[in-house]
Amino acid sequence: MNASFQMKTPEISFSISPFDTTYLPQLEKLPPEEWQSNAYELFLHYDWQPWFLAYQCIVNEQLAGFGMLMIFDEFAWFGWILVAPPFRRKGLGTAITQRLIDEATSHGAKGFILTATDMGKPIYEKFGFTVDSNYLAFSLPHNYRSTYKKGTIRRATSNDLEIICDMDLQATGEQRKALIKSHLDDCFVYDDQKIEGFYMPSLGNGFIVACHKEAGITLLNYRCTTDKRAIVVPERNQDIVDYMRKKHFTEGFAIPRMTLGKRPDWRPSMIFSRAAGYLG
C-alpha cells in the first residue's frame, strides 16, 4: 500500500504518500523541541530498514503533516504524527493516523502502540486507543556527579546478540531482533560474571534494559557521564523513579502510552531509560 492517496475534507484538499526525503528540511522544523529528536538522524538510521515506513501529507506542494511506523512482528509503533500549525484542526491528523493503522494492518500488525501529546490524545481516542500507562521525564540535576561500578561495563560483541535480544523481548514483549542487531556496534553491557543489562546510546535517547536495580542504575549513571539529555522512564519502574527522585532529578511531564488492539506482554520494571516515543 505505497500509493499516494488524494483526500479532501470540508476545509482542505491533501495527499498522503510515502515520505520523500527532499522534504527533510521542512520535517526538521515540525517536532517540538522537547522531543529531543532529529529528523536527519532518524532517516539515517532507519530509512533503509524494511520495518520502517514513513508518510507525508502534502497541501499545495508543502509538507503539512507527517507520520511514521515501525513494525515488529505483531506490533507496530506509531510516531511523529505531526501537523504543521497552519493546517491543524482540519482533519489531517485523523487522516494520517488512519493511514498508519491501515499500513500496519496490511503488514500483519495486530497491536498498535504510541505515546500521545495533549493535542494528539483526543484523535487517538476516537480510534479506540486507551492509556496503558505513563512514561515520566526527568532532567539531570545541575552538576550531577555520575558514578558507577567500574569493571562491570564493557562493549557488546556479536556473541552477546542473542542474550541482548532475549532481554529486549522480556522487557518490551516485542520481537525486535533486526532493530537490536542494527545498533549492536554501539552497545554496552553490564557484565558482572554474566550479562544482566545493556545500554544502546544510538537507539533513540539511549535505551537501557536491565534485569535488576543495580545493573540498571549502573548503566544509567554510565549514560549520564556523556549524555546530559532528559531521561524518560516507565512510571511502573518504581526502582528508577525512586532513585531519580532521591537524587533530585527534576521531574517533568508525564507521557501517556496508548495502545489499540493486542497489547504486548512487557515488563516496564526492566526499562531504565526509554529509547524514544516511537519505540518505547
N, C-alpha and C positions, 0 to 999 in steps of 0.2 A: 504493500500500500504506500508506494513512494510518490504517487501522483500529486499534482497541485490541485487544490480544491478552491474553486471560486465560490464565495459565500456572500451573503447580504443580510443585514439586519435592517430594521426600520430606519436606522440612522446612518449606516455606512456600508460600503462595499469593500471586500478584502479577499485576499487569497491566503491559504495556508499550504505550505510546501516544505520539502526538506531544506534544511538551512544551507544557504550559500555563504561561504566564509568571506566573501567580499564585503559582507555586512558586519564583519567583526568590529570595526571601529565604532559603528553605531551600537552594537550589542554591549561593548565595553562600558558604555555610559548608562545602561539601564539598571543594573543591580544597585541596591542601596549600599552605602559604604560599609555598614556594619556586617554585611555578609562575608567580608574578608575574602572575596572571590575575584578571580582574574579570568576573563573570557579567553584570552590567548593561551594561558596555561591549560585551561580546561580542554580546548581543542587540540593542543599539542599532545596531551596525554591520551585522549580518548577518541578523537575523530576517526582513527583507523581501526577502532575496535568494533566487531560486529554486534556487540550488545549495547552499543551507544547510538542513540538516534536523537536528532535534534531538528526542530521545525521552526519556521519563521512565519510571521503574519505580516503581510505587506499591504500597505494602503498607499496608492499613488507612488509606487516605487520607493517608499520609505518604510524602514523597519518599525512597525507599530507594536509588534509583540513577539514573544519567543517562548518556547517550552522544550524540554528535553526529557528523555527517559533512559534508564539503564535497566536492562532485563537480565535477571539471574534466575534461570530455570522458571519456577512457578511464580516468581515475584518480580515486580517492576517498581523501581523508584522513579517518581516524577520530580523534576527540579527546574529551577529558574523559570517558573511560569510568570512572565513579566509582560506588562503592557505599558507603553510609553504614556506619560501623563496626558498629552492631548487626546489620546484615544481611549481613555478609561470610561467605564460605565456605558459602554456601547455594545457589550456582549462579546468582546474579543477574548477576554479571559475564560469565559464559558466555552467558547468555540475551541480554543487551544486545549483546554482540559479534556474536552470530548475527543479531540483528535488523538491525544496521548492515550486515553483509555482504549480507543479503537485500535491503535497501532500495537499497544502492549498485548491486547487480547488476541490479535491476529498472529502474534509471536508465541502464543501459548501461556501467557501470564494469567494467573487466577487470583492473585492478590496484588493490590496497589498500595504503595506507601509514599507519603510525602510529609514535609514539615510546612506549616502554614504561617503566613503573616496575618495580621489582623484584617488586612484588606482581602486576602485570598480565602480566608476561612469560610465566609458565607457562601462563596462559589462552590467550594468543595463539599460543603454540607448539602447543597442541592443535589449532588450526585450520590449522596448516601455515605460519604466519608464521615467517620466518627473519630473522636480523640481517643487514642490508645494510651498515651501518657505524655509527659513533657520532658524536654531537654532544658537544662539550666546553663546559662552562660556566666562565666567568671573571668574577671580580668586580674592579672598578676598585681600584687601589692608593689608599691614603689620600693625600689632597692631590694626586691626579694632575692634572698640568697638560696640558690638551688644546690642542695647537697644530695648525694645518692651513694649507695653502697658500691664502691668501685670493685672491679673484678667480676661483677655479675652480668655486665652488659658487653656483648660482642656483636660484630656484624653477622648477619644471617648468611648462610651459604645455600646452594641448591639442595644439599642434603636435608635442610630444615623445612623444605617446602611443604611436605605432607603434614608435618606437625603443626605448622602455622595455619595451613588451610583447615585442619581439623578444629583448631582453636577458634578460627574465624566463624566456622559453621556453628559451633556451640554457642558463640556469642550472639550471632546475628540470625541464626536459623535459615540462612540463605546459602545456596551453592555458588560460591564466588571464586572458584579456583583461578579462572582466567584473569580476573581483576587482581587477585593477590600475586599471582605469578608476574604480572606486568610491573609490580612495584618491588619485587624481591631484591633487586640490585641496590635499593635504597631502604634497607630494613635492618633493624637491630633487634636482638632477642635478649631476654632476661634468662640467663643460663646459670643456675646455681646447682650444678650436678645434673640438672635436666632443664629443658626449656619450659618455662612457666609463664611466658608473656612475650609480646612483640610490639614494636613501635615502627610505624612507617611514616617518616617525615613528609614524603611527597604525596601521600594519599590524603587529599583534602587538606585540612588544617593540622594533620598529624594524628594518625589513627593509633590508638593504644588499646590492646586487649591483654588481659592477664587473668590467671587462674585464682589469684588471691591478692589481698590488700598490699602486702609488702612488695610484690612484683609490680603491681600497678602503680603504686606511688613512686617506686624507684624509677620506673620508666617515665612517669610524668615529670619528675624532677630532672631526669636526663634531657627530656624535651625542653624544659624551661631554661637550660643553660644556653641555648642558642635561639629558641623560638619564643618570642615575647607576646605573640598574639593571644587573644582571648581563648579560653578553653571551654568547650561545650561538652557536658556530660549528661547521661540519663539521670533524672531525678531519683530513679529507683536504685541507683548505685549509691547506697547510703554511706559506704566507706569513703568514697572520694568526695562526696558532698560535705560530709562532716569534716574531713581533712582540710578542705579549702576554706571552709568557714572558720575553722580553728586557726588557720594560718593567715587569716584576714584578707583573703582574696575578695575582691569587690564583686558582689553578686549582682548580675544584671537581669535581663528579661528571661521569661520562660517561653519556650518554643514548643507549640503543640505538635506532636507526632500523630498523624492521622492515617487511618487505614480504610480500605474498601475491599470487600471480598475476603478471601482466605488470609489469615494472619500468620506470619512466621512464628515459630516457637523459639523466641530469642531469650537471651539471658543478659539483661541490661547491667546486672551486677559485675559482669566481666569487662564492660567497656569503660575505660578510664579516660578516654578522650575521643569524642565523636570525630569521624572523618569530615563529613560535610552534610548539609541539609538534603543533598540529593543522593546520599549513600548511607547515612546512618553512622 
